[in-house]
Amino acid sequence: MRVHIKCFATLSQDEVCDYHDAKAYELDEGATVAELAKKVDVDPEDVKIVFVNNRSVQMNHVLSDGDQVALSPKTGGM
């Protein structure tokens, strides 16, 4: 199956997972967001917010063909 992913802020890597353009990746059926994150060299522990098709989900969410995924990092503060 094919999914598209965008990464934001510190997770963004121009060639692998960019915030400007969604990158397409092929995954096995039944793959999760965590597996996609690892495929694009993003540590799932560094991800705070996950959206799939504009819905907030968890890292164990099972993806489907054509899904649009967005990953946002944990941020620090007071």
ABEGO torsion letter per residue (X at the ends): XBBBBBBBEAABBAAABBAABBBBBBBBBGBBAAAAAAAAGBBAAABABBBBGGBBBBAABBBBBGBBBBBBBBBBEX
